Amino acid sequence: MSDTYVPRTLRGQVELDARHRCGYCLTPQRIIGRPMVIDHIKPEMKGGETVRENLWLACRRWKEQS
């Protein structure tokens, strides 16, 4: 997870796009029971931008493995 700031409105759009599911395991946030983090699909250090099309949700379990 990067420390890049993601505006609240963008985070809300990403949550709706993801249907409140982890992009890795597809588990719904209500089952995980903890807030998910925003993750870059193409990492920032590889040129990925902080834009809606390059963001998804990640549960902490999967994010810690990536």
N, C-alpha and C positions, 0 to 999 in steps of 0.2 A: 504494500500500500504506500502510495506516495503521500507527501505532505501537501500536495497541491490543493488549494482551496477550490471547492466545488460549490457554486452558489445554490442556495436553497431551492430556487425554481428549477435549476438544471437537475439537481438531485431528485426532485419530485417527478420530473419528466422521465428520468432513468428508471425510477421505481415503477412508474406506470408501464413503461416499455417492457420491463422485465416481469411485469405482473407480480411484483413483490417476491420473486424467486431468485435463488442463487444462480448465477450464470454458469457455474461449474457443475453442480449436482442437481439443480432444478428444484431443490426443496423449498417450499414456501416459508416465508419469514415467520408466519404464525406457528409453524411446527418447530422451527429452530428456537424461537423464543428469545432471541437476542437481536439487536440491531445489526443490519448488514452494512458492509463498507462499500464505497464506490471503488471500482477497479478499472484500470485502463485495459482494453482488449489488446491493443498494440502498446507496449510499455512506453512511457515517456522517454526513457533513455535510448529507445530505438526509434525515436521520432514521432511517437504517438501524441496526439493532441488531446487536450481536455475539452472535447466536444461531445455532444449527445451520441453521435454515431460510433464513438470510440469508448464508450463507458458502459459498464454493466454492474450489477450487484454481485457481491461475493460474501458468502458466509465466512466467518473467521476461520473455520476449520480448513476450508479450501484455500483461503488467502494465505494462511501460514505455510501451506505446502508449495505455493507457487513462487 
